[in-house]
């Protein structure tokens, strides 16, 4: 066992006695898929009302032990994040804006009445885990190590109140290239029956309930031959919100990027980074309410020339069409738009260390090998 002191907490490290052999690990890394395989270790930090944050550790990956009355199982008091670690050409490993994920994790915690994990502890837990399992970070083009920090209420108590015992964990999973032969435009189904989140709800928090409520309409999208589902606002049913797990951006003919703004939309770190890169180019960015009619009319008159979705997993996905009951808003361009793909390339080049990082977004997790 080894220990590392960070920001007032000691991260103890207990090596797994069942580490996968190099040959088995390399076979997994050759075709990891997404979210199917997990590294040998995980990070954990515990919290109690009396003791605050304590017992920070890196230890063998394995099942969690929960009492059947644990609050998370009954009242869904939990949050999570998603980010990646990237191996650069010199073998070093970096993460993209982990501090932004940490701050969003805190905002989600506040909304779900969970304790706020300090930003430095969040980032250090990732650093410690990646350093321990660095051999799991793939090096093939467009691959990465996906990191899933999450927090769950563990107190054994059936009363309806905020839990007084909580555990934070982070697990890691090697991820293959999202698009094996380049980004492919996707078809989106517009859900008019279901809403992802309502005013005053948890839409701006990254919590499992939001994703659970999107699963049925996502099935509906599949039934209509679409890969993703688009939600409208829950009050008037005419303003664009977001997809089941991605933000939406429309591109106007003058280069202006327009993205829906609402207090029930999750603040996308990938989206905000893409918009910053656009502003760096001198392009105008509008964060505002956007109606479905604006999208439809803009494509019809040529004032909207591109549309894309963005998120951690796929980075940027061109939208081929938006379909709904009795209508289709077709692709404004043949295939992926030029600006869409240019911004995607610029962002991924920064993430993989292929071009300078002007905003200091990258955080080094391990040195060059």
C-alpha positions in Angstrom: 0.0 0.0 0.0 1.2 3.5 -0.8 -0.2 6.9 0.1 -0.2 10.3 -1.6 -1.3 13.4 0.3 -3.4 15.8 -1.8 -5.3 18.9 -0.7 -5.8 17.7 2.9 -6.8 14.2 2.0 -4.5 11.2 1.9 -5.1 9.0 -1.2 -4.0 5.5 -0.1 -3.3 3.1 -3.0 -3.9 -0.7 -2.6 -2.8 -2.5 -5.8 -5.2 -5.1 -7.2 -4.1 -8.7 -6.7 -6.0 -9.6 -9.8 -4.6 -7.2 -12.4 -5.3 -8.3 -15.9 -2.3 -9.8 -17.7 -0.7 -7.6 -20.4 -1.9 -9.9 -23.2 -5.5 -9.8 -22.0 -5.4 -6.0 -21.5 -3.9 -5.5 -25.0 -6.6 -7.7 -26.5 -9.3 -5.5 -24.9 -7.5 -2.2 -26.0 -7.5 -3.5 -29.6 -11.3 -3.3 -29.7 -12.6 -1.7 -26.5 -16.0 -0.5 -27.7 -17.6 1.9 -25.2 -18.3 1.2 -21.5 -17.9 -2.6 -21.8 -14.5 -3.1 -20.1 -13.1 -1.5 -16.9 -9.6 -1.0 -15.5 -8.2 -2.8 -12.6 -8.7 0.0 -10.0 -11.2 2.7 -8.9 -11.1 5.8 -6.7 -13.3 6.3 -3.6 -13.8 9.1 -1.2 -16.4 8.9 1.6 -18.4 11.6 3.3 -20.5 11.8 6.4 -22.3 14.8 8.0 -20.1 14.5 11.1 -16.8 13.8 9.5 -16.9 15.5 6.1 -14.8 14.1 3.3 -12.4 11.3 4.3 -10.9 7.9 3.4 -9.7 8.8 0.0 -8.3 5.7 -1.8 -7.4 4.0 -5.0 -8.3 0.3 -4.6 -9.2 -2.8 -6.7 -12.2 -2.4 -9.0 -15.1 -4.4 -7.7 -18.7 -4.6 -6.6 -20.1 -2.0 -4.1 -21.8 -3.1 -0.9 -25.0 -1.3 -0.2 -27.7 -1.8 2.5 -31.1 -2.5 0.9 -32.4 0.7 2.6 -29.6 2.9 1.1 -31.1 6.3 0.1 -29.9 6.1 -3.5 -32.0 3.0 -4.2 -35.2 4.6 -3.0 -34.9 8.3 -3.8 -32.4 8.4 -6.6 -30.1 10.8 -4.8 -27.0 10.5 -7.1 -25.0 12.4 -9.7 -22.3 11.6 -12.2 -19.9 13.1 -14.7 -18.2 11.9 -17.9 -14.8 13.0 -19.2 -11.8 11.4 -21.0 -8.0 10.9 -20.6 -6.0 11.2 -23.9 -2.6 9.7 -24.7 -0.4 12.1 -26.6 2.2 11.2 -29.1 5.0 11.3 -26.5 3.1 8.8 -24.3 2.0 11.4 -21.7 -1.7 11.3 -20.7 -3.9 14.4 -20.4 -7.4 15.3 -19.5 -9.6 17.9 -21.0 -11.0 20.6 -18.7 -11.4 18.3 -15.6 -11.9 21.4 -13.5 -15.0 22.3 -15.5 -16.4 18.8 -14.9 -15.6 19.2 -11.2 -17.5 22.5 -11.0 -20.5 21.0 -12.8 -20.3 18.1 -10.4 -20.6 20.6 -7.6 -23.6 22.3 -9.2 -25.3 18.9 -9.7 -24.6 18.1 -6.0 -26.2 21.2 -4.8 -29.4 20.5 -6.8 -29.6 16.9 -5.5 -28.8 17.9 -1.9 -25.5 16.1 -1.9 -22.2 17.5 -0.4 -19.9 19.3 -2.8 -16.7 17.5 -3.5 -13.8 20.0 -3.7 -12.6 20.7 -7.2 -9.0 19.7 -6.3 -10.1 16.4 -4.8 -12.1 15.6 -7.9 -9.2 16.3 -10.2 -6.7 14.5 -7.9 -8.9 11.4 -7.8 -8.7 11.2 -11.6 -5.0 11.8 -11.6 -4.4 9.1 -9.1 -6.6 6.6 -10.9 -5.1 7.2 -14.3 -1.5 7.0 -12.9 -2.4 3.7 -11.3 -4.0 2.3 -14.5 -2.0 4.2 -17.1 -1.4 1.0 -19.1 -5.2 1.1 -19.8 -5.0 4.4 -21.7 -5.2 3.3 -25.4 -2.9 4.9 -28.0 -4.8 4.2 -31.3 -6.2 7.2 -33.2 -9.3 8.7 -31.7 -9.3 6.4 -28.7 -9.3 7.4 -25.0 -9.8 6.3 -21.4 -13.4 7.3 -20.4 -13.7 8.4 -16.8 -17.0 8.1 -14.9 -17.0 9.9 -11.5 -20.2 9.5 -9.6 -21.7 10.1 -6.1 -24.4 8.1 -4.4 -26.3 8.5 -1.1 -25.4 5.5 1.0 -27.1 6.2 4.3 -29.4 3.4 5.5 -32.6 5.4 6.1 -36.0 5.5 4.5 -37.0 8.9 5.7 -37.4 11.5 2.9 -34.5 13.9 3.5 -31.0 14.4 2.3 -28.7 11.5 3.1 -26.0 12.0 5.8 -23.6 9.4 4.4 -22.4 9.6 0.8 -19.7 7.9 -1.3 -17.9 9.3 -4.3 -16.3 6.9 -6.8 -14.6 7.1 -10.1 -14.2 4.2 -12.5 -12.5 4.1 -15.9 -13.2 2.3 -19.2 -11.1 2.3 -22.4 -13.1 3.7 -25.3 -12.6 3.0 -29.0 -13.1 5.6 -31.7 -16.8 6.7 -31.7 -16.8 6.8 -35.5 -14.6 4.2 -37.0 -14.6 5.8 -40.5 -15.3 9.4 -39.7 -18.3 11.2 -38.2 -21.6 10.2 -39.8 -24.6 12.5 -39.9 -27.5 11.1 -37.7 -31.2 11.3 -37.9 -33.0 12.8 -34.9 -36.6 12.0 -33.8 -38.6 14.9 -32.2 -40.5 13.7 -29.1 -43.7 15.6 -28.7 -45.2 13.2 -26.0 -42.4 13.3 -23.5 -40.2 16.0 -21.9 -36.7 15.5 -20.6 -37.1 17.9 -17.7 -39.4 20.7 -16.5 -38.9 24.2 -15.2 -37.5 24.1 -11.7 -36.6 20.4 -12.1 -33.2 18.7 -12.4 -32.5 19.3 -16.1 -29.4 21.4 -15.4 -27.9 18.6 -13.2 -26.2 15.5 -14.4 -28.2 13.0 -12.6 -29.4 9.5 -13.6 -33.1 10.3 -13.4 -32.8 12.7 -16.4 -31.4 9.9 -18.5 -33.9 7.3 -17.2 -36.7 9.5 -18.4 -35.1 9.8 -21.9 -35.0 6.0 -22.4 -38.6 5.4 -23.5 -38.6 8.3 -26.0 -35.1 7.1 -27.2 -36.8 3.7 -27.9 -39.5 5.6 -29.9 -36.7 7.2 -31.9 -35.2 3.8 -32.8 -38.7 2.6 -33.9 -38.8 5.5 -36.4 -35.4 4.7 -37.7 -33.6 7.5 -35.9 -30.4 7.4 -33.8 -31.2 10.1 -31.2 -34.2 11.9 -29.7 -34.8 15.6 -29.5 -36.8 17.2 -26.7 -38.8 20.5 -26.6 -39.5 22.6 -23.5 -42.1 21.1 -21.2 -44.3 24.3 -20.9 -45.0 25.6 -24.4 -43.7 22.7 -26.4 -42.1 24.8 -29.1 -38.6 25.7 -27.9 -35.6 23.3 -28.6 -34.0 21.9 -25.5 -31.4 19.1 -26.1 -31.0 15.5 -27.1 -31.1 12.6 -24.7 -27.4 13.2 -23.9 -26.1 15.9 -26.2 -26.5 19.6 -26.8 -27.6 21.1 -30.2 -26.1 23.8 -32.2 -27.4 25.4 -35.4 -25.2 27.3 -37.9 -26.5 30.2 -39.8 -25.4 31.2 -43.3 -23.3 34.1 -41.9 -21.4 31.8 -39.6 -23.3 32.6 -36.5 -23.7 29.6 -34.1 -27.0 29.4 -32.2 -27.6 27.1 -29.3 -30.7 26.7 -27.1 -30.6 28.3 -23.7 -32.8 27.2 -20.8 -32.5 26.5 -17.1 -33.5 22.9 -17.8 -30.6 22.2 -20.2 -27.3 20.6 -19.0 -24.4 23.0 -19.5 -22.3 21.1 -22.0 -18.5 21.4 -21.5 -17.9 20.2 -25.1 -20.5 22.6 -26.4 -19.1 25.6 -24.5 -15.6 24.7 -25.8 -16.8 24.4 -29.4 -18.5 27.8 -29.0 -15.3 29.3 -27.6 -13.3 28.1 -30.5 -15.9 29.6 -32.9 -15.6 33.0 -31.0 -11.8 32.7 -31.3 -12.3 32.7 -35.1 -14.4 35.9 -34.9 -17.7 34.1 -35.3 -20.8 35.3 -33.5 -22.4 32.9 -30.9 -25.9 33.2 -29.6 -27.2 31.4 -26.5 -30.9 31.9 -26.5 -34.3 30.3 -26.8 -34.7 28.7 -30.3 -38.1 27.6 -31.7 -38.7 24.5 -33.8 -40.1 26.8 -36.4 -36.9 28.8 -36.6 -35.0 25.6 -37.5 -37.6 24.5 -40.0 -37.9 27.9 -41.7 -34.1 28.5 -41.6 -33.4 25.3 -43.5 -36.2 26.1 -46.0 -34.9 29.6 -46.8 -31.2 28.8 -46.6 -30.4 30.9 -43.5 -29.5 27.8 -41.5 -26.8 25.9 -43.3 -25.6 23.3 -40.7 -26.8 21.6 -37.6 -24.8 19.4 -35.1 -25.0 17.7 -31.7 -22.1 17.7 -29.3 -21.1 15.9 -26.1 -18.2 14.1 -24.5 -18.5 10.7 -26.1 -18.9 11.7 -29.8 -17.5 15.2 -29.5 -19.4 16.5 -32.5 -22.1 14.7 -34.5 -23.5 16.2 -37.7 -27.3 16.1 -37.9 -28.7 14.8 -41.1 -32.4 15.5 -40.4 -34.9 16.1 -37.7 -38.1 14.0 -38.1 -41.4 14.1 -36.3 -45.0 13.1 -36.7 -45.9 14.3 -40.2 -42.7 16.4 -41.0 -39.0 16.2 -41.8 -36.5 19.0 -41.5 -33.8 17.8 -44.0 -30.1 18.3 -43.9 -29.1 21.9 -44.8 -25.9 20.4 -46.4 -24.9 17.2 -48.1 -23.4 15.2 -45.3 -21.4 17.0 -42.6 -21.1 20.8 -42.7 -17.7 22.4 -43.3 -17.7 24.5 -40.2 -19.0 21.6 -38.1 -16.2 19.4 -39.1 -13.6 22.1 -38.9 -14.5 22.9 -35.3 -14.6 19.2 -34.4 -11.1 18.8 -35.9 -9.8 21.8 -34.0 -11.1 20.6 -30.7 -9.9 17.0 -31.1 -6.5 18.3 -32.2 -6.2 20.2 -28.9 -7.4 17.2 -26.9 -4.8 14.8 -28.5 -2.0 17.4 -28.3 -1.8 17.9 -32.1 -2.1 21.7 -31.9 -1.5 24.4 -29.2 -3.9 24.7 -26.3 -4.5 28.5 -26.2 -7.0 28.4 -23.3 -5.1 26.0 -21.0 -7.8 23.4 -21.1 -5.5 20.4 -20.9 -4.4 19.0 -17.6 -1.4 16.6 -17.5 -2.1 13.4 -15.6 1.1 11.4 -16.3 4.5 12.3 -17.8 5.8 11.0 -21.1 6.7 7.4 -21.2 
